[in-house]
Amino acid sequence: SKEKKLYQKPAFRYERV
Amino acid sequence: MPEDCIYIARSSAIAARALAGEMMVMNSADSTFFTLNEVATAIFQAADGHTPLREIVRDRICEQFDVDSEQAQADAEQFVAELSSHGILLVSNQPLAPEAPR
């Protein structure tokens, strides 16, 4: 049985250089 | 936009590299630097312009992660809308031709 990974809501962080 | 018809493609104005399961994306248009988490990275990498978002969620997210399809679909739609607003992803209800790199 394939063990699935813990789900995290798709997210990102960003910064302006 | 009907959820069955969402197509996403990566913008040509970006440079992206994967590192330790996360994707780092630089938007050259406004010098903004993004770091995507693992689920976001899976969606981003599958954004080829001709695979519907629903298929990406089904084949990439629900296959790899412990989540039900409705939750994953709703989260993915919100995510692509946010990245689209930053110019990282292109979103359409029709298949998108991949942009040539600038």
Backbone of each chain as nested JSON, in Angstrom:
{
  "chains": [
    {"id": "A", "residues": [
      {"number": 1, "name": "SER", "atoms": {"N": [0.849, -1.184, 0.0], "CA": [0.0, 0.0, 0.0], "C": [0.887, 1.237, 0.0]}},
      {"number": 2, "name": "LYS", "atoms": {"N": [0.586, 2.19, -0.883], "CA": [1.402, 3.389, -1.005], "C": [1.077, 4.345, 0.134]}},
      {"number": 3, "name": "GLU", "atoms": {"N": [2.086, 4.686, 0.907], "CA": [1.866, 5.594, 2.024], "C": [1.91, 7.021, 1.518]}},
      {"number": 4, "name": "LYS", "atoms": {"N": [0.866, 7.775, 1.808], "CA": [0.785, 9.138, 1.302], "C": [1.417, 10.11, 2.283]}},
      {"number": 5, "name": "LYS", "atoms": {"N": [1.907, 11.194, 1.721], "CA": [2.572, 12.198, 2.538], "C": [1.548, 13.118, 3.195]}},
      {"number": 6, "name": "LEU", "atoms": {"N": [1.985, 13.751, 4.26], "CA": [1.128, 14.7, 4.966], "C": [0.802, 15.873, 4.046]}},
      {"number": 7, "name": "TYR", "atoms": {"N": [-0.466, 16.192, 3.955], "CA": [-0.899, 17.275, 3.064], "C": [-0.756, 18.621, 3.75]}},
      {"number": 8, "name": "GLN", "atoms": {"N": [-0.208, 19.556, 3.025], "CA": [-0.199, 20.944, 3.465], "C": [-0.853, 21.772, 2.38]}},
      {"number": 9, "name": "LYS", "atoms": {"N": [-1.682, 22.685, 2.779], "CA": [-2.327, 23.556, 1.801], "C": [-1.259, 24.233, 0.946]}},
      {"number": 10, "name": "PRO", "atoms": {"N": [-1.436, 24.221, -0.387], "CA": [-0.424, 24.85, -1.235], "C": [-0.267, 26.317, -0.875]}},
      {"number": 11, "name": "ALA", "atoms": {"N": [0.965, 26.708, -0.622], "CA": [1.201, 28.068, -0.147], "C": [2.561, 28.539, -0.625]}},
      {"number": 12, "name": "PHE", "atoms": {"N": [2.751, 29.826, -0.545], "CA": [4.044, 30.396, -0.905], "C": [4.317, 31.6, -0.028]}},
      {"number": 13, "name": "ARG", "atoms": {"N": [5.567, 31.932, 0.058], "CA": [5.946, 33.191, 0.693], "C": [6.792, 33.951, -0.314]}},
      {"number": 14, "name": "TYR", "atoms": {"N": [6.781, 35.232, -0.205], "CA": [7.541, 36.001, -1.181], "C": [8.099, 37.261, -0.558]}},
      {"number": 15, "name": "GLU", "atoms": {"N": [9.126, 37.767, -1.2], "CA": [9.721, 39.02, -0.768], "C": [10.18, 39.773, -1.994]}},
      {"number": 16, "name": "ARG", "atoms": {"N": [10.158, 41.053, -1.887], "CA": [10.597, 41.884, -2.999], "C": [12.06, 42.258, -2.783]}},
      {"number": 17, "name": "VAL", "atoms": {"N": [12.846, 41.959, -3.766], "CA": [14.258, 42.302, -3.692], "C": [14.4, 43.702, -4.269]}}
    ]},
    {"id": "B", "residues": [
      {"number": 1, "name": "MET", "atoms": {"N": [-14.968, 31.232, -13.313], "CA": [-14.416, 30.273, -14.266], "C": [-14.775, 28.862, -13.812]}},
      {"number": 2, "name": "PRO", "atoms": {"N": [-15.405, 28.043, -14.657], "CA": [-15.785, 26.698, -14.229], "C": [-14.556, 25.897, -13.85]}},
      {"number": 3, "name": "GLU", "atoms": {"N": [-14.653, 25.178, -12.732], "CA": [-13.471, 24.515, -12.213], "C": [-12.977, 23.398, -13.116]}},
      {"number": 4, "name": "ASP", "atoms": {"N": [-13.844, 22.859, -13.984], "CA": [-13.414, 21.775, -14.854], "C": [-12.517, 22.275, -15.976]}},
      {"number": 5, "name": "CYS", "atoms": {"N": [-12.492, 23.57, -16.201], "CA": [-11.841, 24.106, -17.396], "C": [-10.682, 25.025, -17.063]}},
      {"number": 6, "name": "ILE", "atoms": {"N": [-10.036, 24.823, -15.951], "CA": [-8.914, 25.689, -15.604], "C": [-7.621, 25.077, -16.123]}},
      {"number": 7, "name": "TYR", "atoms": {"N": [-6.916, 25.859, -16.922], "CA": [-5.598, 25.449, -17.406], "C": [-4.58, 26.448, -16.875]}},
      {"number": 8, "name": "ILE", "atoms": {"N": [-3.434, 25.94, -16.489], "CA": [-2.412, 26.827, -15.934], "C": [-1.079, 26.588, -16.637]}},
      {"number": 9, "name": "ALA", "atoms": {"N": [-0.348, 27.675, -16.8], "CA": [0.979, 27.601, -17.412], "C": [1.903, 28.559, -16.679]}},
      {"number": 10, "name": "ARG", "atoms": {"N": [3.178, 28.248, -16.714], "CA": [4.158, 29.117, -16.067], "C": [4.45, 30.319, -16.958]}},
      {"number": 11, "name": "SER", "atoms": {"N": [4.602, 31.449, -16.35], "CA": [4.954, 32.655, -17.09], "C": [6.377, 32.542, -17.631]}},
      {"number": 12, "name": "SER", "atoms": {"N": [6.633, 33.211, -18.731], "CA": [7.988, 33.203, -19.295], "C": [8.895, 34.204, -18.587]}},
      {"number": 13, "name": "ALA", "atoms": {"N": [8.302, 35.032, -17.737], "CA": [9.089, 36.087, -17.082], "C": [9.704, 35.619, -15.776]}},
      {"number": 14, "name": "ILE", "atoms": {"N": [9.765, 34.305, -15.576], "CA": [10.248, 33.793, -14.3], "C": [11.426, 32.855, -14.505]}},
      {"number": 15, "name": "ALA", "atoms": {"N": [12.193, 32.712, -13.45], "CA": [13.233, 31.684, -13.389], "C": [12.955, 30.867, -12.14]}},
      {"number": 16, "name": "ALA", "atoms": {"N": [13.007, 29.543, -12.258], "CA": [12.631, 28.691, -11.13], "C": [13.645, 27.571, -10.948]}},
      {"number": 17, "name": "ARG", "atoms": {"N": [13.907, 27.247, -9.698], "CA": [14.787, 26.133, -9.359], "C": [14.187, 25.382, -8.179]}},
      {"number": 18, "name": "ALA", "atoms": {"N": [14.275, 24.048, -8.236], "CA": [13.791, 23.222, -7.133], "C": [14.948, 22.939, -6.182]}},
      {"number": 19, "name": "LEU", "atoms": {"N": [14.66, 23.019, -4.896], "CA": [15.677, 22.731, -3.895], "C": [14.997, 22.11, -2.681]}},
      {"number": 20, "name": "ALA", "atoms": {"N": [15.393, 20.881, -2.366], "CA": [14.875, 20.181, -1.185], "C": [13.351, 20.121, -1.181]}},
      {"number": 21, "name": "GLY", "atoms": {"N": [12.778, 19.827, -2.341], "CA": [11.334, 19.656, -2.413], "C": [10.551, 20.939, -2.525]}},
      {"number": 22, "name": "GLU", "atoms": {"N": [11.235, 22.063, -2.427], "CA": [10.554, 23.34, -2.57], "C": [11.039, 24.035, -3.834]}},
      {"number": 23, "name": "MET", "atoms": {"N": [10.179, 24.865, -4.384], "CA": [10.513, 25.584, -5.601], "C": [10.764, 27.046, -5.273]}},
      {"number": 24, "name": "MET", "atoms": {"N": [11.87, 27.547, -5.782], "CA": [12.163, 28.97, -5.63], "C": [11.972, 29.634, -6.982]}},
      {"number": 25, "name": "VAL", "atoms": {"N": [11.215, 30.697, -6.992], "CA": [10.832, 31.345, -8.245], "C": [11.165, 32.829, -8.169]}},
      {"number": 26, "name": "MET", "atoms": {"N": [11.85, 33.3, -9.174], "CA": [12.137, 34.731, -9.268], "C": [11.344, 35.313, -10.429]}},
      {"number": 27, "name": "ASN", "atoms": {"N": [10.566, 36.33, -10.133], "CA": [9.829, 37.028, -11.174], "C": [10.677, 38.209, -11.642]}},
      {"number": 28, "name": "SER", "atoms": {"N": [11.168, 38.107, -12.863], "CA": [12.066, 39.152, -13.358], "C": [11.322, 40.446, -13.659]}},
      {"number": 29, "name": "ALA", "atoms": {"N": [10.008, 40.364, -13.79], "CA": [9.241, 41.564, -14.126], "C": [9.273, 42.583, -12.993]}},
      {"number": 30, "name": "ASP", "atoms": {"N": [9.211, 42.103, -11.755], "CA": [9.193, 43.044, -10.63], "C": [10.173, 42.656, -9.522]}},
      {"number": 31, "name": "SER", "atoms": {"N": [11.125, 41.785, -9.851], "CA": [12.154, 41.379, -8.885], "C": [11.544, 40.861, -7.59]}},
      {"number": 32, "name": "THR", "atoms": {"N": [10.567, 39.993, -7.727], "CA": [9.937, 39.385, -6.56], "C": [10.368, 37.93, -6.477]}},
      {"number": 33, "name": "PHE", "atoms": {"N": [10.697, 37.507, -5.269], "CA": [11.236, 36.169, -5.05], "C": [10.232, 35.338, -4.253]}},
      {"number": 34, "name": "PHE", "atoms": {"N": [9.848, 34.187, -4.799], "CA": [8.831, 33.335, -4.183], "C": [9.445, 32.006, -3.758]}},
      {"number": 35, "name": "THR", "atoms": {"N": [8.95, 31.474, -2.668], "CA": [9.29, 30.117, -2.258], "C": [7.99, 29.345, -2.079]}},
      {"number": 36, "name": "LEU", "atoms": {"N": [7.854, 28.232, -2.814], "CA": [6.628, 27.435, -2.783], "C": [6.827, 26.218, -1.89]}},
      {"number": 37, "name": "ASN", "atoms": {"N": [5.802, 25.842, -1.149], "CA": [5.914, 24.621, -0.353], "C": [5.742, 23.392, -1.253]}},
      {"number": 38, "name": "GLU", "atoms": {"N": [5.771, 22.22, -0.664], "CA": [5.843, 20.992, -1.458], "C": [4.606, 20.781, -2.333]}},
      {"number": 39, "name": "VAL", "atoms": {"N": [3.436, 21.021, -1.783], "CA": [2.205, 20.838, -2.562], "C": [2.126, 21.891, -3.668]}},
      {"number": 40, "name": "ALA", "atoms": {"N": [2.464, 23.108, -3.328], "CA": [2.467, 24.174, -4.331], "C": [3.47, 23.872, -5.44]}},
      {"number": 41, "name": "THR", "atoms": {"N": [4.599, 23.299, -5.059], "CA": [5.618, 22.94, -6.045], "C": [5.095, 21.887, -7.014]}},
      {"number": 42, "name": "ALA", "atoms": {"N": [4.359, 20.914, -6.499], "CA": [3.8, 19.869, -7.367], "C": [2.852, 20.469, -8.399]}},
      {"number": 43, "name": "ILE", "atoms": {"N": [2.045, 21.416, -7.971], "CA": [1.119, 22.079, -8.902], "C": [1.909, 22.907, -9.912]}},
      {"number": 44, "name": "PHE", "atoms": {"N": [2.872, 23.651, -9.417], "CA": [3.67, 24.523, -10.281], "C": [4.393, 23.716, -11.363]}},
      {"number": 45, "name": "GLN", "atoms": {"N": [4.986, 22.599, -10.964], "CA": [5.748, 21.797, -11.921], "C": [4.85, 21.155, -12.971]}},
      {"number": 46, "name": "ALA", "atoms": {"N": [3.588, 20.953, -12.625], "CA": [2.661, 20.323, -13.57], "C": [1.961, 21.342, -14.461]}},
      {"number": 47, "name": "ALA", "atoms": {"N": [2.263, 22.609, -14.265], "CA": [1.578, 23.668, -15.025], "C": [2.151, 23.746, -16.431]}},
      {"number": 48, "name": "ASP", "atoms": {"N": [1.657, 22.87, -17.3], "CA": [2.186, 22.807, -18.666], "C": [1.29, 23.499, -19.682]}},
      {"number": 49, "name": "GLY", "atoms": {"N": [0.171, 24.032, -19.225], "CA": [-0.709, 24.764, -20.127], "C": [-1.774, 23.919, -20.796]}},
      {"number": 50, "name": "HIS", "atoms": {"N": [-1.61, 22.61, -20.794], "CA": [-2.633, 21.788, -21.449], "C": [-3.211, 20.692, -20.555]}},
      {"number": 51, "name": "THR", "atoms": {"N": [-2.724, 20.57, -19.336], "CA": [-3.324, 19.627, -18.389], "C": [-4.289, 20.395, -17.491]}},
      {"number": 52, "name": "PRO", "atoms": {"N": [-5.568, 20.021, -17.497], "CA": [-6.525, 20.738, -16.644], "C": [-6.126, 20.641, -15.17]}},
      {"number": 53, "name": "LEU", "atoms": {"N": [-6.427, 21.689, -14.434], "CA": [-6.074, 21.72, -13.014], "C": [-6.674, 20.532, -12.27]}},
      {"number": 54, "name": "ARG", "atoms": {"N": [-7.88, 20.144, -12.653], "CA": [-8.523, 19.016, -11.974], "C": [-7.699, 17.738, -12.129]}},
      {"number": 55, "name": "GLU", "atoms": {"N": [-7.111, 17.556, -13.305], "CA": [-6.264, 16.371, -13.516], "C": [-4.975, 16.47, -12.708]}},
      {"number": 56, "name": "ILE", "atoms": {"N": [-4.428, 17.662, -12.633], "CA": [-3.209, 17.858, -11.836], "C": [-3.487, 17.509, -10.38]}},
      {"number": 57, "name": "VAL", "atoms": {"N": [-4.616, 17.988, -9.88], "CA": [-4.98, 17.706, -8.483], "C": [-5.182, 16.209, -8.28]}},
      {"number": 58, "name": "ARG", "atoms": {"N": [-5.878, 15.586, -9.21], "CA": [-6.169, 14.151, -9.079], "C": [-4.9, 13.307, -9.17]}},
      {"number": 59, "name": "ASP", "atoms": {"N": [-4.055, 13.611, -10.168], "CA": [-2.913, 12.74, -10.456], "C": [-1.665, 13.088, -9.646]}},
      {"number": 60, "name": "ARG", "atoms": {"N": [-1.524, 14.334, -9.269], "CA": [-0.308, 14.745, -8.559], "C": [-0.544, 14.922, -7.062]}},
      {"number": 61, "name": "ILE", "atoms": {"N": [-1.637, 15.574, -6.711], "CA": [-1.854, 15.915, -5.302], "C": [-2.513, 14.761, -4.55]}},
      {"number": 62, "name": "CYS", "atoms": {"N": [-3.656, 14.314, -5.047], "CA": [-4.387, 13.265, -4.328], "C": [-3.629, 11.939, -4.332]}},
      {"number": 63, "name": "GLU", "atoms": {"N": [-2.79, 11.726, -5.338], "CA": [-1.999, 10.497, -5.393], "C": [-0.868, 10.511, -4.368]}},
      {"number": 64, "name": "GLN", "atoms": {"N": [-0.295, 11.681, -4.144], "CA": [0.892, 11.768, -3.292], "C": [0.586, 12.149, -1.853]}},
      {"number": 65, "name": "PHE", "atoms": {"N": [-0.515, 12.887, -1.666], "CA": [-0.77, 13.457, -0.346], "C": [-2.096, 12.958, 0.222]}},
      {"number": 66, "name": "ASP", "atoms": {"N": [-2.164, 12.945, 1.523], "CA": [-3.346, 12.455, 2.223], "C": [-4.382, 13.575, 2.312]}},
      {"number": 67, "name": "VAL", "atoms": {"N": [-5.201, 13.686, 1.279], "CA": [-6.199, 14.753, 1.224], "C": [-7.347, 14.299, 0.331]}},
      {"number": 68, "name": "ASP", "atoms": {"N": [-8.561, 14.758, 0.642], "CA": [-9.675, 14.411, -0.237], "C": [-9.698, 15.361, -1.426]}},
      {"number": 69, "name": "SER", "atoms": {"N": [-10.288, 14.896, -2.501], "CA": [-10.178, 15.61, -3.775], "C": [-10.842, 16.981, -3.746]}},
      {"number": 70, "name": "GLU", "atoms": {"N": [-11.952, 17.098, -3.03], "CA": [-12.651, 18.391, -2.998], "C": [-11.817, 19.45, -2.29]}},
      {"number": 71, "name": "GLN", "atoms": {"N": [-11.223, 19.057, -1.17], "CA": [-10.379, 19.998, -0.434], "C": [-9.167, 20.394, -1.268]}},
      {"number": 72, "name": "ALA", "atoms": {"N": [-8.55, 19.392, -1.898], "CA": [-7.365, 19.665, -2.708], "C": [-7.701, 20.569, -3.886]}},
      {"number": 73, "name": "GLN", "atoms": {"N": [-8.858, 20.336, -4.502], "CA": [-9.257, 21.152, -5.653], "C": [-9.505, 22.597, -5.232]}},
      {"number": 74, "name": "ALA", "atoms": {"N": [-10.202, 22.775, -4.127], "CA": [-10.49, 24.134, -3.655], "C": [-9.2, 24.872, -3.306]}},
      {"number": 75, "name": "ASP", "atoms": {"N": [-8.295, 24.182, -2.626], "CA": [-7.022, 24.807, -2.26], "C": [-6.207, 25.152, -3.507]}},
      {"number": 76, "name": "ALA", "atoms": {"N": [-6.217, 24.247, -4.482], "CA": [-5.441, 24.475, -5.7], "C": [-5.978, 25.676, -6.47]}},
      {"number": 77, "name": "GLU", "atoms": {"N": [-7.288, 25.798, -6.538], "CA": [-7.875, 26.934, -7.258], "C": [-7.501, 28.253, -6.592]}},
      {"number": 78, "name": "GLN", "atoms": {"N": [-7.543, 28.267, -5.269], "CA": [-7.163, 29.486, -4.548], "C": [-5.683, 29.797, -4.772]}},
      {"number": 79, "name": "PHE", "atoms": {"N": [-4.875, 28.758, -4.74], "CA": [-3.436, 28.94, -4.91], "C": [-3.094, 29.492, -6.297]}},
      {"number": 80, "name": "VAL", "atoms": {"N": [-3.665, 28.906, -7.343], "CA": [-3.316, 29.372, -8.691], "C": [-3.838, 30.789, -8.925]}},
      {"number": 81, "name": "ALA", "atoms": {"N": [-4.955, 31.124, -8.304], "CA": [-5.458, 32.492, -8.439], "C": [-4.486, 33.485, -7.806]}},
      {"number": 82, "name": "GLU", "atoms": {"N": [-3.938, 33.112, -6.65], "CA": [-2.995, 34.004, -5.972], "C": [-1.692, 34.135, -6.76]}},
      {"number": 83, "name": "LEU", "atoms": {"N": [-1.168, 33.006, -7.241], "CA": [0.075, 33.086, -8.014], "C": [-0.147, 33.82, -9.329]}},
      {"number": 84, "name": "SER", "atoms": {"N": [-1.331, 33.664, -9.887], "CA": [-1.648, 34.374, -11.124], "C": [-1.643, 35.882, -10.896]}},
      {"number": 85, "name": "SER", "atoms": {"N": [-2.135, 36.3, -9.745], "CA": [-2.182, 37.736, -9.458], "C": [-0.781, 38.321, -9.321]}},
      {"number": 86, "name": "HIS", "atoms": {"N": [0.196, 37.458, -9.036], "CA": [1.585, 37.913, -8.936], "C": [2.339, 37.743, -10.259]}},
      {"number": 87, "name": "GLY", "atoms": {"N": [1.655, 37.248, -11.281], "CA": [2.302, 37.111, -12.579], "C": [3.18, 35.889, -12.729]}},
      {"number": 88, "name": "ILE", "atoms": {"N": [3.045, 34.928, -11.822], "CA": [3.873, 33.725, -11.88], "C": [3.219, 32.652, -12.744]}},
      {"number": 89, "name": "LEU", "atoms": {"N": [1.915, 32.526, -12.617], "CA": [1.166, 31.551, -13.409], "C": [0.187, 32.269, -14.328]}},
      {"number": 90, "name": "LEU", "atoms": {"N": [-0.037, 31.673, -15.482], "CA": [-1.086, 32.128, -16.388], "C": [-2.259, 31.176, -16.229]}},
      {"number": 91, "name": "VAL", "atoms": {"N": [-3.457, 31.717, -16.124], "CA": [-4.652, 30.905, -15.908], "C": [-5.65, 31.191, -17.017]}},
      {"number": 92, "name": "SER", "atoms": {"N": [-6.244, 30.124, -17.558], "CA": [-7.202, 30.294, -18.645], "C": [-8.228, 29.171, -18.594]}},
      {"number": 93, "name": "ASN", "atoms": {"N": [-9.349, 29.387, -19.277], "CA": [-10.319, 28.298, -19.401], "C": [-10.124, 27.543, -20.709]}},
      {"number": 94, "name": "GLN", "atoms": {"N": [-9.031, 27.846, -21.393], "CA": [-8.651, 27.111, -22.595], "C": [-7.184, 26.722, -22.475]}},
      {"number": 95, "name": "PRO", "atoms": {"N": [-6.786, 25.648, -23.168], "CA": [-5.374, 25.256, -23.099], "C": [-4.465, 26.401, -23.522]}},
      {"number": 96, "name": "LEU", "atoms": {"N": [-3.346, 26.497, -22.834], "CA": [-2.397, 27.585, -23.068], "C": [-1.148, 27.036, -23.738]}},
      {"number": 97, "name": "ALA", "atoms": {"N": [-0.675, 27.727, -24.747], "CA": [0.609, 27.362, -25.332], "C": [1.702, 27.836, -24.394]}},
      {"number": 98, "name": "PRO", "atoms": {"N": [2.702, 26.995, -24.144], "CA": [3.782, 27.447, -23.263], "C": [4.493, 28.634, -23.871]}},
      {"number": 99, "name": "GLU", "atoms": {"N": [4.769, 29.633, -23.026], "CA": [5.451, 30.833, -23.501], "C": [6.92, 30.545, -23.733]}},
      {"number": 100, "name": "ALA", "atoms": {"N": [7.469, 31.133, -24.781], "CA": [8.902, 30.994, -25.016], "C": [9.654, 31.821, -23.989]}},
      {"number": 101, "name": "PRO", "atoms": {"N": [10.75, 31.278, -23.456], "CA": [11.522, 32.056, -22.479], "C": [12.033, 33.338, -23.102]}},
      {"number": 102, "name": "ARG", "atoms": {"N": [12.044, 34.402, -22.286], "CA": [12.519, 35.679, -22.8], "C": [14.021, 35.713, -22.832]}}
    ]}
  ]
}
